[in-house]
Each structure stands twice: as C-alpha cells, then as structure tokens.
Amino acid sequence: MRSLGTARAVAALAALIVVLVPACSTSHRRAASPSSSPGAGSPSNQADATTTASPTSTVPSPGVTPTASTGTRGGTGSVKTGPGGARTTPGSPGGAGGRAAGAGKGGGAPAGAAGDSSGRGPGGGGTPGGEPPGSGPGSPPPGAGLLRSRVVAGTPVPGPGAAGTDISASTSCPAGTVMVSGGVLGDLVAGGPVSPSLRLMGSVPGDAVGNPAASGASPASWTAILAAGGQALTGTQTRPFALCADGGQLASTRVVVASVPGPAAPGTSVAATATCPAGTVLVGGGGLTGAPAGSPPSPSLHLIGSFPSTAGGSPVGASGSQASSWTASADSGGAAIAGAGTTAYAVCGSGGGLATTVQVNRVKGPENGIGQPLDVTVGCPAGRALLGGGANIDLNGGTPQWGVHLRGTYPSDAAAHPAAGGTSVDSWTAAVEDGGQQAPGTYSTAFAVCSA
C-alpha cells in the first residue's frame, strides 16, 4: 500500500510540473515585449512619444553686418554698405491706392527698427505679425511658396555738400535672395525742409562694388546718386535702398541697359528706354544721368523721371496695367551741357508663371515756386508684393519747368515714410521739389511694380 501511495504521489507531481512549466514560459515572453503590453496604443502614451521626438530644425537668417569701403565718383566719395542685421515683424500692409503729401517725410533714422532683409527666420515674410513662410518646422524651403520682398536700407552717407558736387551710396541683398529693384532718398540728417539745390542724379543697379550694371548682368548692388546744384548744402544725407525677393516663381533677374546722349541745350530733356526680352517680366528699374567720366558734375543737370513705360517711352497711365520697359529722363536745367548722357536700366525677372502689374498715382504739383516739396505715394493691392517703383514729373504731359526735380524715389509706408531695413512694405514714394520757381501745370507721378 505504501508503494502504491508513493507511485500515485509521484504521478501527481509529474502532472503538476507539466501544467506549470508552459504557463511560466508564456508569462515571461509577454513581459519582454513592450509592443504586446496592454495600453501601448493609448492616447497618453502616444503623447509621450511625440514630446520625445526630435523637432525639425530651422535654418536661421544669415547675419549681415554693414561694411563700408571708399571709392571715387566725380570729385566726391562713394560708400557701399551691406544690409542691417536685426529682425523686425512688419505691420499690416495697406491696400491699393495713392497719396500725396505736401511736406517731406525724410530726416533722421529710417522709421521703425532695422530688420533682417533675408525674408527668412523670425520676423520674416508671410502674414504680417505671424510666422513667415520658410521659418518653422515642416515649412517649405527658401524659394518655395509665395513671392515676397524685403527692404535693405543701406547706411546713409553724408552729403552732397559743396555746390556742384555729387555723392553716391550703395547697398546689396543678402545671400539667398534676388535683387529686384532699389531706390534713393536725399534728406537732412536732422530732418526738416530740404534745400531745392539737392537733386537726384541716379538710382542704379550695379555690380558687387557699386559700378553700374552691364546689360545681361544680374544686379548685385543698388547705388543712389545725389548732387548739389548751384548752392552748397549742409546736413544732407544720401540713403540707398534695395528690394530683395525670394519665394514664388521668381528664379533670377537680369539687367537690360539703354543709353542716349544728352541733354545738351539749355532747358531741354532726353529719355532712354530699356525693354525686357521675350520670356522675361519687368520687376523694376532705374535711371542715371551725368557728365562724361572725369568731368565735374553739371550743377543744373538732373533726373526728372525713372519709371515703367511702354517700349516707346510713354509712362504707364493706368493702375493694373502691365509694362515691359523702363524709361529714364533727364533735364539740362538752365545751362548747356557738353558730353552728358542718360541711361535707363530695366530689371527683368525670369520664372514660370511670373507676372507683374503697375499701380499709378498722378497728382498736380508742385507749382508754387516757394521751394515746395511734394511726396506722391502709391500702394500695391492687398496680398501683392512690392517689387519696384518709379517716379516722373511732367508739364501737362511734356517737359517740366527746368527747376522742378526729383530728390527721391523709394520704398515707403502709405504715409511716405522711408521703409526701415528688414521690413516688407507695399508702397512707393516719389519725392519732388519745385526748385524755387513757379511751375503751373506740373504733375508728379509715383509708380509701384507689384506681383500679380
């Protein structure tokens, strides 16, 4: 009986072992596999996984520090500057339309804070006050998305000062952007009324060192040239601006150059017109007039127009029109000039689907002959990028009285204040002076070249 009981106990123990060993083995496999553990797909665990993932990095805007180098043009100095490096968020853009102001808006430092001109990084392009395209995780790389522009406000250069002298200042666009246009403003460092002796000689696309661009070249800088007439000036400054674009359909820009001799006889004017070739689109332009190289500037010669036009040189007359040419016109003033020349520069953009339209604001004046300044401003339609702009003066459609002249054509806000570096503005201003002589029948026009 004891042997039978022992055998039964051994058999029962063996059966128990057979049951327990597989159970222990199965329990071990489940503990070693996190994907098999209960709750792995719960919302709380998914949130934990997201917070531990590596964020997409952004490419910061390139830092740009203003630099200066000296050079010569005529008998005065020339300074080339880089764009400002701080960042700013643009304010809300205005809509289409125009404005004329009876007093200059220049003087002192540009309105607003200096900013990052690259259009990328914090405070860049896109919706004003919001995060710009190309700056956040998962955003498209630079060159994609909407076409946008940023202003580079070059360092102002003192002068011109002595009668019959001129001064030039240049600025450039940062890497990763395309130069589409530029502008210039002459005013007083301390602000206030400007002498009618200050006048515009050039707003010119140039090479890397500020020399006027050759036909077919891509613009690498923008140069502003102002001169003092027959009266010496005190406290004046020359302010260059560049408009730098990225995104959208714009791939590159090239310059087309056209020149004519003159003006020569007293009280006469000439005009040169440059036209973009087929397959390209006009995005901006500039003009230049001057005496032969090595000759002192004429105290009476000045630009009276630099504007988008027909191939025949007529200014664009209606807002919403398209243009493929740029015209520059100059007046001899009251003196004969030997060997002068006038040059137009059309900046032509390439890219599939690229298109532009022109906005126009033409107002009467200045006419009073009291050294009256007149600022005429025009804006792009809402949602359109400002790519360039121009200015023109006429006398009932013809050549104005020889004392009327430009002292600026520049990117601005809707109130004609010069654009601050790094901002995105949608307006362009023409700054006009009557030269201290009555000029009834004078009209002044501002043009804005806008993305379509």
LINLINZI-V615146 format. One record per backbone hydrogen bond with DSSP energy under -0.5 kcal/mol. NH is the residue of the N-H (numbers start at 0). CO is the residue of the C=O. E is the energy in kcal/mol with one decimal. If there is no record, write none. Layout:
NH	CO	E
NH	CO	E
This chain:
4	0	-2.4
5	1	-2.0
6	2	-2.3
7	3	-2.1
8	4	-2.1
9	5	-2.3
10	6	-2.3
11	7	-2.1
12	8	-2.2
13	9	-2.2
14	10	-2.0
15	11	-2.0
16	12	-1.9
17	13	-1.9
18	14	-1.4
19	15	-2.3
20	16	-2.2
21	17	-0.7
22	18	-1.0
23	19	-2.2
24	20	-2.0
25	21	-2.5
26	22	-2.0
27	23	-1.5
28	24	-1.5
29	25	-1.5
30	26	-1.3
31	27	-1.1
32	29	-1.1
33	31	-0.6
35	32	-1.6
36	32	-0.5
36	33	-1.2
39	36	-1.2
41	38	-1.7
45	41	-1.9
46	42	-2.2
47	43	-1.7
48	44	-1.7
49	45	-1.8
50	46	-2.0
51	47	-1.0
52	49	-1.3
59	57	-0.6
70	77	-0.7
72	75	-1.6
75	72	-1.6
77	70	-0.9
78	167	-1.4
79	68	-0.8
80	169	-3.2
89	87	-0.5
96	378	-1.0
98	376	-3.7
100	374	-3.8
107	187	-1.1
107	188	-0.7
110	417	-0.6
116	83	-0.7
116	114	-0.6
118	115	-0.7
123	120	-1.7
124	118	-1.0
129	126	-2.6
134	131	-1.3
138	135	-2.1
143	140	-1.9
147	245	-2.3
149	243	-2.5
150	422	-2.4
151	241	-3.0
152	150	-0.6
153	151	-0.8
153	239	-1.9
156	237	-2.5
158	235	-2.5
163	227	-1.1
163	228	-1.9
164	161	-1.2
166	225	-2.6
167	76	-1.3
168	223	-2.1
169	78	-2.6
170	221	-1.8
176	173	-1.3
177	244	-3.0
179	242	-2.5
180	242	-1.2
182	240	-1.9
183	408	-2.1
184	238	-1.5
185	406	-2.0
186	236	-1.6
188	234	-2.8
190	187	-1.0
197	194	-1.8
198	226	-2.2
199	405	-2.9
200	224	-2.6
201	224	-1.9
202	286	-2.7
203	222	-2.8
205	220	-2.8
206	210	-2.5
209	206	-1.6
212	204	-2.7
215	254	-4.0
216	213	-2.0
219	205	-3.0
220	205	-1.3
221	170	-2.8
222	203	-3.1
223	168	-3.2
224	201	-2.8
225	166	-2.2
226	198	-2.5
227	164	-2.8
228	196	-1.4
232	160	-3.6
236	186	-2.3
237	156	-2.9
238	184	-2.3
238	236	-0.5
239	237	-0.5
240	182	-2.1
241	151	-2.3
242	180	-2.8
243	149	-2.9
243	241	-0.6
244	177	-3.1
245	147	-1.9
247	144	-1.2
249	246	-0.7
250	349	-3.4
251	349	-1.1
253	347	-2.4
254	216	-2.2
255	345	-2.7
257	343	-2.1
259	341	-2.5
261	339	-3.1
266	332	-3.3
267	264	-1.1
269	329	-1.8
271	327	-2.6
273	325	-2.8
275	323	-3.1
279	276	-1.6
280	348	-2.3
281	322	-0.6
282	346	-2.7
283	346	-1.3
285	344	-2.3
286	202	-1.1
287	342	-1.9
288	200	-2.1
289	340	-1.8
294	291	-2.3
301	330	-1.9
302	199	-2.5
303	328	-2.5
304	328	-1.5
305	390	-3.0
306	326	-2.4
308	324	-2.3
309	313	-2.3
312	309	-1.8
315	307	-1.8
319	357	-2.7
320	317	-1.5
320	357	-0.7
323	308	-0.7
324	308	-1.2
325	273	-2.8
326	306	-2.9
327	271	-2.5
328	304	-2.2
329	269	-2.1
330	301	-2.8
331	267	-2.6
334	331	-0.9
336	263	-2.7
338	336	-0.5
340	289	-2.2
341	259	-2.7
342	287	-3.0
343	257	-3.1
344	285	-2.6
345	255	-2.7
346	283	-2.7
346	344	-0.5
347	253	-3.4
347	345	-0.7
348	280	-3.7
349	251	-2.4
353	350	-1.9
356	449	-2.2
357	320	-2.8
358	447	-2.8
360	445	-2.1
362	443	-2.8
364	441	-3.5
368	436	-0.5
373	431	-2.5
374	100	-2.5
375	373	-0.5
375	429	-2.5
376	98	-5.0
377	427	-2.3
378	96	-3.2
379	425	-3.1
383	380	-2.0
385	424	-0.6
386	384	-0.5
386	448	-3.1
387	448	-1.4
389	446	-1.7
390	305	-2.2
391	444	-1.8
392	303	-1.6
393	442	-2.4
394	397	-2.5
395	393	-0.6
395	440	-1.6
397	394	-2.1
403	400	-1.9
404	432	-2.3
405	302	-1.3
406	430	-2.4
407	430	-1.1
408	183	-2.4
409	428	-2.2
411	426	-2.2
412	416	-1.9
415	412	-1.7
418	410	-2.2
421	150	-3.7
422	419	-1.7
424	422	-0.6
426	411	-1.1
427	377	-2.6
428	409	-2.8
429	375	-2.8
430	407	-2.5
430	428	-0.5
431	373	-2.8
431	429	-0.6
432	404	-2.8
433	371	-1.1
436	433	-1.1
438	366	-2.1
441	438	-1.3
442	393	-3.0
443	362	-2.7
444	391	-2.7
445	360	-2.3
446	389	-2.2
447	358	-2.2
448	387	-2.9
449	356	-3.1
449	447	-0.6
450	384	-2.4
451	354	-2.3
